[in-house]
Amino acid sequence: MKLISTFHPPSSVLDSLKFTLATGAEFLVVAKLNRVDIYSIDQAGLRHEQQAEIWGRIRTIKVVPIVNTTRVNLLVLTDHPEPELVFLLFAVSDSGEKHLTVVVSIYTGKLKIVALTEEGDYERDFDASILELNLLSLAFISTSSESYALAMLHFDFQQRLQLLTRIIQLDDFQLSQAPSQLLPPMSLPGQWFSIEEQTPRLIFVPCTEGEDNEYEGGVLVIGGRKILLYDLASSDVLERNIRKSRRTEKKKKSRNPDEAVNAKQKEQEREWKKRKPRAMVTWPWSEVTAFCTLSAEQDTFLMGDKYGRHALLYVDRAGDAVLKLVALGEASSPMTLTYLTNQVVYLGSHFGDSQLLQIMTAPIPGSGSDGPTLPVLASTSTSKYDEDAEGIIVNGTGSYLLKLESFHNLAPIVDGILVDPDNSGQNELVTCSGGRNTGSLRIVKSGADFREAAVVHGISNIDRIWPLRDSYQAQTTTHIIVSTLQETFVLRFEDDQKTLVSSDKGFLLDRTLAVSNIQERRQTPGDGPAYVDSSMVVQVVPRGILLLKYDSRLREYTRIGDLWTLDKFADGDASWASRKIVAADINATQVVIALNHGRLVVLNLSDSEQFVKQRTREFVEPPPISYTAEISAVTCLPLDSTKPYATHIAVGFWMSKVVKILSLPSRDGAIKDVCGTSKLPAAPRSLLLYNFSSEPGPGGEPSQAHPHLLVGLVDGSLATFPFQNKILGEQKLISIGNLPVTMHTCRIRGRPTVFACGSRTSILFWERERLQHSPLMLKDVTAAAELNAEAYPSSVILASLDSLVIGAVANFDKLHIRSIPLGYSSPRRIIHCPSWGIFAVACTRSTPAEIGQAEIFDSTVQVFNHTSFEKLSEFEVDQGDEVTSLHTFVATLQDEQTSFLCVGVTSYDSGEREPSRGRLVLLQANGPRALLVVMASANVKGCVYAITSVQNRVLAAVNSSVIVYEVEGTPNHISMTQTTAFNHNYLITTLVSLEDRLLVGDALTSVSLLKLTGSQIELIAKDYGSLWPTCAALLDDRTIIGGNSDYNLFAFRLQVNELQKVLEREGHYYLGDIVNKFVPGALASHNLSIDIPMVPRQLFLTPAGHIGVIVDLTDDALSLHMTALQRNLSAFFERETGVSHSKYRAPKNNVGRSDMEASSIGFLDGDFLELFLGYMGDKPSLQQIMDGQSEPERLTCTPDHLQKALEGLQSLH
């Protein structure tokens, strides 16, 4: 069983809108693929308020205020195969607008018309048949004479672009049969418009009071080479047109056949007579993809083309209307534009980052003020103030668009690769994202956000770090104590609070085991001893304990007495002389030291500044060992931060591999056992008994205590145990690498955290009612400490291999996205060549052109350094050729391992239906700039869709064939020889190898599993269904996973019996998006809880920017429990909301769902299952979910068991 979970949700923006409350509060609604985000608009920008997940593919959204209430309805239209109009309720006040009719175009030849009540609620709906089959755009046009008139732009059967108007007749549940004379039918000049990529759109421009009475409103037609304004008929003209129409209808019914025929001919001539627009202006850029209104009068519009070039359109309606076009500048390619306030516009994009833009009145300094605002062909007349017959085009200098904020968008993800280029153990995903004018590589990492502020060089092999203050209660750090395994370094902040200098006076320079500020004990008359603030510091080294005091005037530490060696605590016991301190910990009033041979000692400081032995205890290993127990680590941090002492301490042991929690307060002075762990997987290296107190609630509620025992083990794992009521809870294991783990407490902005350092580093913190861990985005961190200097407030200091790094942790668990902009070069394929230290990226660059003109494309392979992403070199192919596939492999030539980059190049001819020419090119990188040199090439008869390799053989998917090439020769003289071809498919777009197994994905049929034996290909098994796969991958030599064009995931398993080998489908699941790439591994693979039976196997990448995780459930019993939980949870949700999760995830095709597959199989919805965690505190709902709808549906496992499994799932994404 496999779980599907989300690592990064879809980020492509599809639509947006704004609505305003009666109180003046404003909101922005942003629609993405499967969710709606609502933001409040204030002076600081956008603040996220709410999110609603939609079980469907969102197409568009609209808002309908509900009058006299504090609510609005958000209408969400979802896409095929099961389109729905979803009503979302949002609590607001009346906006003063009334929308009583909604028109939805879903199916060819039919409109869905939804009537609303005066309050804005749903009343009824009906289907209206229309003759306009190829409908391109709709717009309501409201006038004083006719209500609910609908302007329609369509492409008729004669390939003509037609504009007409029909009246919505709500009483008759239909549209008017005859076109309305309000905007008589007309044919638009076809040479001005192109519908291949972006269809033209209609915008209603109303009349306003005080304007010329001849203007009754009009319709703008945008999206072509010309922007056209057609005005509506005036009342007199409308009445005259209606009379003509009636006379024509009467003549058509005449008994005289000739008169009827003539009437029909005149009607047709009048209907499709070319009509001159009232005004027009040339649009000198590419297809318009988005627009919005900028004024309440609806006469000023912002428009953007597909390459992000934006211009302002003003409709001057006075007298002879004039269209004025003002170039503003370039931004992301827009999918939607929404005007917010104060000339600020929200731009939602699919091909780049969404942005907040402000339209300025003057060019922005540094925006290229010497050049034109936007590029315009010389043939297009532009000026600043001169008017021509086709309107005014103003193209100044510099950009007028100020980018206020950007929102990361990974869409569209075409390809991606998971790598660890610096061998830090922290994977990063590099994606081919963006397009048009915002192509980019995106580097995605998961972990704590560390911002470096300073670096101190000169100290290597650091083991521990401690901060010191001038007094215990002081807030500012003055000194840093750094210890290696051999010596100690003392660093002091200079007066500028930025510079660290050596200042080791007073301290012992042996290896330090522990050092800390402490409080001073004083005897107060009548009240007994009390602890007060002091400037004293305790340092523990293997041979003893040193007490020091800080002199703030001299800024130095001085010793108080001599070193307290162990013989001072002997009291005549000779066994103390042969011992040394092996571990130590210090709190405000106590010093706990562990001696070799199993002795634990608790000390405190007397009024006379003398160390006093409070308690001791000898430990021996349990039978049958029965000799002294060597202590590996101790901790004495108080669980109650309000107290200066600890009531419990923890002790770890080398041999028995256990940890014991001991109680200190006892009248007889003994150190007694409280509880302990069972035998751990490895010996404990470090310990913390730590309270992760939660942050105070928004209403000032007190923080809650969450004490935990943390055990860092020598094998690189970390064991955590909740500690409540003197009992240790269930153990959880986290992998931190393969080196012994040390732990260090830090308070980051007042929040308690723990840094766990091994071969990698992780930060532990309390969030969402559980202990969480997040990797730190640095490698080779050996120690950490809290730092709060004046120059570095709320910071941490980290030790690397040869330096100290000072910085701040801004976010504990954040997705880091770094962008490498490529501009007009859109990345299409990427591979990593570790032997050369490079990424090779296949890019397609487009040169923008005006509408109707052909765009020029060229293709290259760009080479980037795999750590810095510096562009090193570029390999160009011929004009008209495109790099369609990339692959890297290592071949053995004359017993020498040689790396190659194989490039598939396809030649396109506009006269061909299918490419017939291409070639395979073998490249090698030479020199420090990794210049790509051609080593060999081979011509092929078709498009090279995919390439893979098996040993010294290159396999290429060319049209319908898999062709095998043998790579031979010497490292300097290479040849490629075709050995065989496998021709049993229609269109192979996927080719994957795993050892000698080959997976072939045919885009027109399904998948096949092949075997390469020598140079020959043999068929193992084939699915003969019609899946239309877009991408597929091999999980192992028997298991196939893939995605198809119907937005489904599928899985097959090779079944072998005595008679045949078949691919048996074991999974089918509706994902809601196309999968472009499966990537083996996981971003969080370095930091997994190793005691949870879940293994992240694959990441999948989609065009909407969705990064998902496919998790294998390795425990069959847990698989059954999770399947039952999803069934019960789905039934519970359907009872509560009326929406069926099972129906949503059931596999679909282009005509809907099949009755044979009423629900998904083989896959579980991990995001949906995690909703169960929200019901853990809701006992009635929890009981309903656990009980199911009948006795057989009752869940047999406990809620706590499900909670642990789902929390483990959360940690994987």
C-alpha positions, -999 to 999 in steps of 0.1 A, spaced: 0 0 0 12 35 -9 4 68 7 2 100 -14 12 131 6 20 167 -3 54 182 2 48 214 -17 12 223 -27 3 236 -62 15 272 -65 3 281 -99 -23 309 -97 -53 304 -119 -76 333 -109 -81 361 -84 -106 387 -73 -111 413 -47 -141 422 -25 -147 450 0 -167 450 32 -191 477 42 -167 486 70 -140 493 44 -120 461 50 -107 446 17 -99 410 8 -81 393 -20 -91 358 -31 -65 337 -49 -75 305 -67 -49 278 -73 -53 243 -87 -71 227 -57 -75 254 -31 -87 290 -25 -66 314 -4 -81 345 12 -59 374 22 -68 406 40 -54 438 25 -38 463 48 -11 489 47 16 463 54 6 442 24 -13 409 22 -20 388 53 -32 352 49 -65 347 66 -80 315 55 -77 286 31 -103 263 16 -93 230 -1 -115 222 -32 -118 186 -42 -115 193 -79 -95 212 -105 -104 249 -102 -110 269 -134 -123 302 -122 -138 320 -92 -164 348 -87 -178 366 -57 -215 371 -49 -223 394 -19 -253 384 1 -272 416 9 -282 426 44 -259 400 59 -223 397 70 -215 371 43 -205 366 7 -206 336 -15 -175 326 -34 -184 307 -66 -158 282 -76 -160 264 -110 -141 231 -113 -130 215 -145 -138 183 -163 -143 153 -161 -168 162 -133 -173 200 -134 -191 215 -104 -201 250 -93 -191 252 -56 -205 277 -32 -181 288 -5 -194 310 23 -172 337 38 -183 360 66 -182 396 55 -206 426 53 -228 438 25 -208 453 -3 -237 471 -19 -236 450 -51 -262 426 -64 -256 397 -87 -287 377 -95 -276 355 -124 -245 333 -130 -237 319 -165 -214 290 -168 -200 275 -200 -192 238 -193 -203 218 -223 -204 224 -261 -237 238 -272 -250 244 -237 -249 271 -210 -257 265 -173 -276 295 -160 -279 298 -122 -305 322 -108 -298 337 -74 -322 353 -49 -320 390 -41 -300 380 -11 -274 363 -33 -283 327 -24 -288 299 -48 -324 297 -61 -325 275 -92 -306 266 -124 -313 254 -159 -295 245 -191 -299 267 -221 -291 253 -256 -270 276 -279 -261 275 -315 -226 290 -308 -206 257 -304 -171 271 -303 -177 297 -276 -146 318 -268 -158 345 -244 -189 358 -225 -197 391 -209 -228 405 -193 -238 439 -207 -263 458 -185 -283 487 -199 -313 507 -188 -334 492 -217 -326 455 -214 -314 434 -185 -294 402 -186 -280 407 -221 -251 383 -228 -224 393 -253 -210 362 -269 -178 357 -290 -176 325 -309 -159 307 -339 -185 295 -364 -184 266 -388 -171 288 -416 -140 297 -395 -154 332 -388 -150 351 -355 -185 363 -346 -198 387 -320 -234 388 -310 -258 393 -281 -286 372 -267 -311 379 -239 -314 356 -209 -351 348 -205 -353 336 -169 -390 331 -170 -388 308 -200 -356 291 -189 -338 298 -221 -318 323 -242 -335 343 -269 -336 324 -302 -328 355 -322 -297 376 -315 -304 409 -297 -303 441 -316 -286 458 -287 -254 447 -303 -263 434 -337 -244 403 -349 -212 411 -367 -181 394 -381 -147 404 -367 -117 407 -390 -100 373 -387 -65 386 -397 -64 405 -364 -70 376 -341 -54 343 -333 -72 316 -313 -45 290 -314 -30 298 -280 -50 326 -263 -86 333 -272 -99 369 -275 -119 383 -246 -149 406 -241 -150 435 -217 -181 455 -210 -175 493 -208 -206 510 -194 -217 546 -198 -216 570 -169 -237 600 -160 -226 632 -176 -212 615 -207 -223 620 -243 -259 606 -246 -250 589 -278 -228 564 -259 -250 538 -243 -221 515 -234 -199 493 -254 -179 461 -256 -141 459 -259 -127 430 -278 -91 424 -267 -66 396 -274 -59 404 -311 -35 427 -330 -62 454 -326 -82 463 -295 -117 471 -307 -146 490 -291 -181 484 -304 -208 505 -288 -242 493 -280 -272 506 -299 -289 537 -285 -325 536 -276 -335 551 -309 -313 528 -330 -324 499 -309 -361 506 -315 -354 510 -352 -335 477 -354 -363 459 -336 -388 473 -360 -367 461 -389 -363 427 -373 -401 424 -369 -407 434 -405 -381 409 -417 -397 381 -396 -431 390 -411 -417 388 -446 -400 355 -439 -435 341 -431 -450 355 -463 -469 333 -486 -449 347 -515 -419 324 -517 -397 350 -535 -405 376 -508 -396 351 -480 -363 341 -497 -353 378 -503 -361 385 -466 -338 357 -454 -310 368 -477 -313 404 -465 -314 392 -429 -282 372 -434 -265 402 -451 -275 425 -423 -264 400 -396 -229 394 -408 -223 428 -423 -189 441 -412 -194 469 -388 -168 496 -381 -158 498 -345 -164 530 -326 -127 531 -317 -96 509 -320 -59 508 -312 -30 486 -323 -18 461 -296 19 458 -305 28 429 -283 19 392 -279 -15 376 -269 -32 392 -239 -35 367 -211 -49 388 -183 -66 422 -176 -83 441 -148 -102 473 -142 -83 501 -125 -111 526 -121 -146 527 -107 -158 542 -140 -145 511 -158 -127 531 -184 -91 523 -174 -77 488 -177 -44 471 -170 -35 444 -196 -6 419 -197 6 397 -225 20 362 -222 56 375 -219 47 398 -190 46 430 -209 20 453 -193 2 483 -206 -26 506 -195 -56 510 -217 -78 541 -213 -112 544 -230 -119 581 -237 -156 580 -242 -162 617 -248 -172 626 -283 -155 604 -308 -142 577 -285 -104 572 -284 -84 543 -271 -51 552 -254 -25 526 -247 3 534 -223 33 510 -219 42 504 -182 69 477 -181 76 440 -177 67 416 -149 58 379 -146 36 364 -173 1 370 -159 -27 345 -155 -48 370 -136 -46 406 -126 -66 422 -97 -66 458 -87 -62 462 -49 -58 498 -38 -36 528 -42 -24 518 -77 -13 484 -63 -22 453 -85 -19 416 -76 -5 396 -105 -11 359 -103 12 338 -126 15 302 -138 49 307 -155 67 328 -128 64 342 -94 32 359 -85 38 396 -76 24 427 -60 30 456 -84 25 493 -79 19 515 -109 41 546 -106 37 580 -122 73 583 -131 100 558 -143 116 538 -115 153 548 -111 176 522 -124 150 504 -145 167 512 -178 156 548 -183 177 551 -214 157 525 -233 120 522 -242 95 510 -216 86 481 -238 100 468 -271 78 478 -300 83 470 -337 95 500 -358 64 496 -380 41 505 -351 36 542 -347 42 553 -311 45 587 -295 39 604 -263 11 627 -272 4 625 -309 -29 608 -319 -34 588 -350 -65 573 -366 -62 542 -346 -58 556 -311 -28 566 -291 2 544 -281 25 559 -255 58 542 -250 81 562 -228 114 552 -212 121 531 -181 97 509 -162 66 522 -143 60 489 -125 75 487 -90 76 451 -76 65 453 -39 65 416 -31 70 383 -48 54 349 -40 73 318 -49 59 297 -76 75 264 -88 51 260 -117 53 247 -143 77 219 -132 88 202 -164 117 182 -150 136 178 -118 164 159 -101 173 151 -65 209 156 -56 233 161 -27 261 181 -45 281 191 -14 278 156 3 261 173 33 236 145 36 208 170 29 191 164 -4 180 192 -26 155 191 -55 165 211 -86 135 217 -109 131 230 -144 104 257 -137 88 287 -153 85 297 -189 80 325 -213 100 354 -199 106 339 -164 123 305 -170 143 294 -140 159 266 -121 145 263 -86 165 247 -58 142 233 -31 154 224 3 137 216 36 150 226 69 156 253 94 164 287 79 199 298 91 211 333 83 248 337 87 261 370 103 298 364 111 325 338 109 355 333 133 383 313 118 413 297 135 398 270 158 393 234 145 380 202 159 356 219 183 338 197 207 316 220 228 306 257 231 293 276 261 282 313 263 290 332 294 275 365 308 289 390 332 263 377 358 238 349 360 208 371 354 224 392 327 209 389 292 239 397 271 267 373 262 302 386 270 324 355 265 324 323 245 341 292 258 352 268 231 366 233 239 383 207 218 392 173 229 426 186 240 423 223 250 400 252 258 398 287 241 383 317 258 369 345 235 356 379 246 334 404 227 352 437 223 336 471 230 320 471 196 302 439 205 311 425 171 347 415 174 358 383 193 393 383 209 412 358 229 409 364 267 419 332 286 431 347 318 418 327 348 405 297 330 421 263 328 431 255 293 426 218 296 397 202 278 365 216 294 337 192 302 312 219 314 312 256 322 284 279 333 273 310 352 259 301 386 240 318 414 255 327 448 242 311 480 236 335 509 223 330 544 195 354 552 185 359 589 152 341 597 146 328 561 175 304 557 197 301 526 187 319 494 202 321 459 210 355 444 225 368 412 263 365 410 292 369 386 307 335 395 314 308 369 322 271 374 345 253 350 348 215 351 378 198 336 388 161 338 411 167 368 389 189 388 366 219 393 375 256 392 355 285 406 360 319 389 346 354 393 341 381 366 355 416 371 334 439 349 359 468 352 388 448 341 366 425 319 385 395 331 379 364 351 399 357 383 400 324 402 385 320 436 408 296 453 427 267 437 415 239 415 392 216 434 407 182 427 388 150 435 409 143 466 393 172 483 360 153 483 377 120 494 371 122 532 399 97 536 386 74 509 416 63 488 394 53 458 389 90 449 426 95 441 426 71 411 396 86 394 389 114 370 359 133 358 344 118 325 312 138 323 296 168 339 267 192 339 260 225 357 228 244 365 223 275 386 231 259 420 243 224 413 273 207 397 269 170 387 300 151 379 305 115 367 337 98 376 352 68 359 344 34 374 307 44 379 306 71 406 281 99 404 286 130 426 263 160 432 279 192 445 268 227 454 284 259 465 284 269 501 281 304 516 318 305 519 323 298 482 334 262 489 322 232 469 303 208 491 296 172 483 258 166 487 252 131 474 271 103 457 262 70 442 281 40 429 267 22 398 274 -14 388 263 -32 357 234 -56 362 241 -94 363 256 -113 348 282 -85 342 282 -72 378 312 -48 375 313 -10 377 291 8 352 310 33 332 289 65 329 288 81 294 267 112 300 248 132 327 223 160 326 209 182 354 188 208 337 158 218 359 125 208 343 109 237 362 126 269 348 114 289 378 136 269 402 174 272 404 179 235 410 170 201 395 149 175 412 157 149 386 189 141 367 196 116 340 226 92 337 237 72 307 259 41 306 283 28 280 281 -10 285 244 -16 294 232 11 268 205 23 291 196 57 307 183 61 342 164 90 356 173 97 392 155 117 420 176 140 441 153 153 469 153 127 496 157 130 533 183 103 536 205 119 510 203 90 486 201 93 449 171 70 440 160 55 407 128 69 392 126 51 359 148 41 330 150 31 294 152 -3 280 184 -13 262 190 13 235 201 5 199 236 20 208 254 35 237 243 70 248 268 97 239 249 128 253 218 134 274 192 161 280 163 161 304 146 190 288 112 208 290 99 220 256 74 245 270 49 256 244 45 293 235 17 312 253 -16 312 236 -30 343 217 -52 351 247 -23 350 271 -29 314 282 1 301 301 26 279 283 23 241 288 52 219 299 64 191 277 93 174 294 113 149 274 143 127 278 166 131 248 194 106 242 221 111 216 235 77 206 270 68 192 255 53 160 241 87 148 205 83 160 186 103 186 161 86 210 133 107 225 110 98 253 82 119 268 86 121 306 53 126 325 44 116 360 78 101 366 72 77 337 90 75 304 67 73 274 71 55 241 106 57 224 110 74 191 142 72 170 154 99 146 184 95 123 210 123 125 236 106 104 263 80 114 285 99 139 279 102 177 252 127 185 258 156 209 230 180 220 230 216 230 201 237 243 192 271 228 164 295 232 156 310 198 135 342 202 124 329 236 114 295 222 131 264 237 150 243 212 177 216 211 204 214 185 213 177 178 247 175 161 262 144 144 273 140 109 243 162 102 224 187 124 188 189 134 168 213 155 142 198 179 112 220 189 76 217 201 49 225 176 14 212 167 13 194 200 42 171 193 80 171 193 92 180 158 127 180 142 140 200 113 174 198 96 197 227 97 208 240 63 245 238 72 269 208 71 296 197 94 282 214 126 299 198 156 285 220 184 260 248 191 252 274 217 228 302 223 242 337 217 226 370 227 252 397 221 243 433 214 255 429 178 240 395 174 207 394 193 187 362 195 214 343 177 232 310 178 269 302 175 278 270 156 311 251 154 321 238 120 353 218 111 376 248 114 356 279 124 328 294 144 297 307 126 273 332 142 238 337 128 201 335 135 175 308 129 145 325 114 123 295 108 125 260 122 106 241 96 106 259 63 107 251 27 136 270 11 133 279 -25 162 295 -44 157 307 -79 183 308 -107 166 331 -133 171 322 -170 148 348 -185 134 339 -219 153 305 -218 128 279 -205 145 249 -190 130 216 -203 154 188 -191 181 186 -164 207 160 -154 235 160 -128 270 149 -137 288 144 -104 321 135 -119 323 169 -137 305 188 -109 279 202 -132 243 204 -140 234 202 -177 201 219 -186 183 217 -219 167 251 -226 144 264 -253 145 302 -258 116 320 -275 118 354 -291 85 373 -286 65 383 -317 34 403 -324 1 384 -326 -2 365 -359 36 364 -365 57 333 -359 79 332 -328 115 322 -332 128 294 -310 163 282 -304 176 254 -282 207 250 -261 223 229 -234 235 252 -206 261 240 -181 260 252 -144 283 245 -115 265 221 -92 271 240 -60 273 277 -70 250 275 -101 274 297 -120 268 293 -157 300 278 -171 293 271 -208 267 265 -234 262 240 -263 241 253 -292 222 232 -318 212 243 -352 182 267 -359 151 246 -361 165 218 -339 155 212 -303 172 193 -275 144 170 -264 162 146 -240 193 144 -218 211 115 -201 244 110 -184 262 77 -179 296 61 -173 310 37 -199 340 14 -195 364 19 -224 397 -1 -222 391 -7 -185 388 30 -179 356 46 -165 346 75 -188 316 99 -182 294 110 -211 265 133 -216 241 120 -242 219 146 -259 188 138 -280 183 164 -307 151 166 -329 147 185 -362 113 200 -367 97 207 -401 65 226 -402 52 205 -430 56 172 -411 29 157 -389 56 137 -370 93 145 -368 113 123 -391 149 135 -383 170 137 -352 203 126 -338 220 114 -307 251 133 -296 277 121 -271 294 150 -253 322 153 -227 330 183 -205 366 197 -208 384 223 -188 374 244 -158 345 260 -177 332 225 -186 331 232 -223 310 205 -240 329 187 -268 312 163 -293 327 129 -291 303 109 -314 269 112 -329 243 91 -347 214 101 -369 179 88 -361 146 88 -380 124 107 -356 121 126 -323 143 114 -294 118 115 -266 139 98 -239 173 82 -234 187 57 -209 217 34 -206 227 0 -195 264 -5 -191 280 5 -224 248 6 -243 226 37 -250 189 32 -255 168 59 -272 131 62 -275 126 74 -311 90 79 -322 76 43 -319 109 25 -315 135 17 -288 169 17 -305 200 3 -289 235 17 -295 268 2 -285 294 27 -273 329 16 -283 364 28 -288 389 45 -266 383 74 -242 395 98 -269 380 81 -300 343 71 -295 319 54 -319 281 47 -316 268 16 -335 232 6 -337 227 -30 -327 190 -35 -325 156 -18 -326 124 -27 -308 93 -17 -328 61 -27 -310 46 7 -299 29 38 -313 46 68 -295 72 61 -268 76 91 -245 89 73 -214 120 50 -213 135 40 -179 161 14 -170 168 -5 -138 197 -29 -143 186 -50 -173 149 -41 -170 134 -15 -193 101 4 -187 85 17 -219 56 42 -217 35 46 -248 16 78 -247 -12 64 -269 -17 30 -251 0 19 -218 32 6 -204 54 -24 -212 82 -41 -192 112 -53 -213 145 -70 -207 178 -62 -223 199 -93 -229 232 -85 -245 221 -62 -273 187 -78 -278 154 -66 -263 127 -90 -253 92 -84 -240 85 -95 -205 49 -83 -201 26 -56 -215 -6 -38 -204 -30 -38 -233 -53 -12 -218 -57 25 -228 -40 45 -200 -24 73 -220 6 76 -197 26 108 -194 53 96 -171 63 63 -154 90 49 -131 103 16 -119 102 12 -81 119 -22 -84 123 -49 -111 87 -58 -107 68 -27 -97 57 2 -120 42 35 -110 30 62 -133 7 90 -141 -16 96 -171 -32 124 -190 -65 119 -171 -47 131 -139 -46 96 -124 -18 77 -107 -15 40 -115 7 11 -104 14 -23 -119 31 -54 -104 47 -81 -125 30 -115 -117 47 -146 -129 30 -180 -131 36 -212 -150 18 -201 -181 26 -164 -185 39 -132 -171 14 -104 -168 13 -68 -155 -14 -68 -129 -28 -34 -119 -24 -29 -81 -32 8 -79 -53 35 -94 -59 69 -79 -72 103 -90 -44 129 -83 -60 159 -100 -29 169 -120 -5 155 -146 28 140 -134 57 153 -154 85 135 -135 90 108 -108 122 113 -88 135 85 -66 142 94 -30 129 121 -6 139 156 4 136 146 41 154 112 37 183 123 59 162 130 89 136 102 92 121 86 122 135 52 118 110 34 140 80 41 118 72 15 91 70 40 63 96 46 36 94 75 12 101 60 -22 94 87 -48 88 124 -53 65 134 -82 64 168 -99 35 184 -117 28 214 -140 9 232 -113 40 233 -90 29 204 -69 56 183 -52 42 151 -38 57 122 -19 49 85 -25 54 66 8 55 28 11 37 13 41 60 -16 49 37 -31 76 8 -50 63 -12 -46 94 -7 -8 94 -18 -8 57 -51 -24 67 -56 0 96 -49 30 73 -73 17 46 -100 13 72 -94 47 86 -97 64 52 -130 45 46 -144 56 80 -131 92 77 -145 95 42 -180 84 54 -177 108 84 -169 137 61 -197 129 37 -222 129 66 -208 162 78 -203 181 45 -221 161 18 -189 158 -2 -176 123 -9 -138 118 -6 -141 83 -21 -158 97 -52 -132 124 -56 -102 100 -55 -119 74 -77 -100 71 -110 -114 91 -138 -111 94 -176 -122 120 -201 -158 110 -198 -160 107 -160 -158 78 -135 -163 41 -143 -187 21 -122 -161 -6 -120 -138 18 -101 -160 35 -75 -130 43 -53 -92 44 -55 -72 12 -50 -36 7 -40 -31 43 -29 -42 62 2 -46 100 5 -21 109 32 -32 145 34 -67 134 40 -57 108 66 -37 135 85 -70 153 92 -77 126 117 -51 142 140 -75 172 143 -101 150 159 -80 136 187 -94 162 211 -130 159 198 -142 128 216 -177 125 200 -163 129 164 -134 106 172 -157 79 184 -178 81 153 -148 77 131 -135 48 151 -169 30 152 -176 34 115 -211 28 101 -214 -8 112 -198 -33 135 -175 -47 107 -162 -12 101 -151 -6 137 -114 1 138 -95 -25 157 -64 -4 166 -63 24 191 -64 61 183 -30 65 199 -15 40 175 -30 58 145 -19 91 159 17 79 161 17 66 125 2 98 111 26 120 130 54 98 115 38 104 81 38 142 87 75 141 95 82 127 60 69 157 41 
